[in-house]
Amino acid sequence: LIGSVSLVLGVAGIFLPLLPTTPFLLLAAAMFFRVRRVLTDGFSGTDISVRTTQFREDRSIPLRAKIVALSLLWLTSLHCVVLIFDSWWLRAAMLAVALGVSCYILSFKTRRNAD
């Protein structure tokens, strides 16, 4: 997020006279390099590149990941529907998106172990 915001500010700085370009672009490069390092080195015990390789090979998602993803999806979606959106069409759209994403996640095979 910081890298993306810095990139946008850096590009905007090309056209806006008081906004600096170079510091924002350097910060964006540093943030994107850090993300790349995390993805390839397995920072904090989980190697994301190995997980994505496993997903590409057998097209399955670990059971725990499915549970967490669906729980968070529905928790945030229902929060928006109940507490944030006033219009009926926004509520319906949010529920439709949550239902669609849920169907997509559930369409993949479930891997019982986290390996």
N, C-alpha and C positions, 0 to 999 in steps of 0.2 A: 504494500500500500504506500509506504513511504517512497519507494523507488518510483512508482507510477506518478504520484503527486509531484515529486521532484522533476520527473521528466516533463510533465505538462507545464510546470512553472518555468523550466529551462527553455522550452520551446516558445512559451509566451514571452519570455525575456528577450527573444530575438526581435520581437516586434514592438514591445513596450519599452520605452527609453529608461525608466527608472528601475526596472526589474532586472537583476543580474542574471546572466545566462550560465556562465561557467560553473559557479558553485553548485547550482541545482543539477546540472548535468553530471558533475563529478559525484555528487551525493547519489544520484540515480544509478550511476555505474557501480558505485560501491555496494549499494543495496542489492542490485541484481546479481553481482558477483557473489555476495553472501548467500543469497537464495540458491544459487547454482551449487555452491560449496555444501550447503545443507542437504540438497537433493542427492549429491553424489557421494558424500562422506558418511551419510547415515548419522547425522547429528542427533544426539539424545536417544540413541538406542534403536531408532527405527530408520532403516534405509529405504527411503521412498522409491528410489530407482529399482530396488529389488522387488518391492510391492507392485510397482507398475509393470515390471517384466512378468511377474506371476499372473497379474490380471490379463495381460495380453496373451499369455500362453493358454490358460485354461478358462478365461472369461468367467471367473468366479470372484465373489466378495466374501471375506470372512464374516461369520455370523455376528461377531461383536461390532464390526464396522457397520453392518446393515442396521443393527439395533440402534446404535448411536446416531447414525445419519437420519433414520426415520423419526426417532424421538425428537431430535433437534429441529428437523423440518416441521413436524406437526406442532411442536411447542411454539416456535416462532410464528408459524402461519396462523394458528389459533389466537395468539396474542394480537397479531395485526387485525384479524377479523373481529375480535371482540372489543379490543380497546382502542384501536387506532383508526380504522376505516369507518367513515360515516355513510358512504354511498353503498347501496346494495350491489351495484355492478362491480365495485372494487372488491367487496367481500366475495362475490361469486368468482371473480377472476382469480383471487388469491387461493380460494379453495380448489379451483380447477387446476391451477399450476401445481399446488401441493399434491393433488391426486395424480396428476401426470408424472411428476417426479417420483412419487412413491411407486407407481406402476413400473417406471423405468428401472428403479433400483431393485425392485422385487423380480424383475424379468431375468436377472443374472442368477446363475447357480450360487448356492451357498456353500462356502468352504468351512468345514467344521473346525479345523485347527487354524491358528494364526500364522503358520509357517508359510 
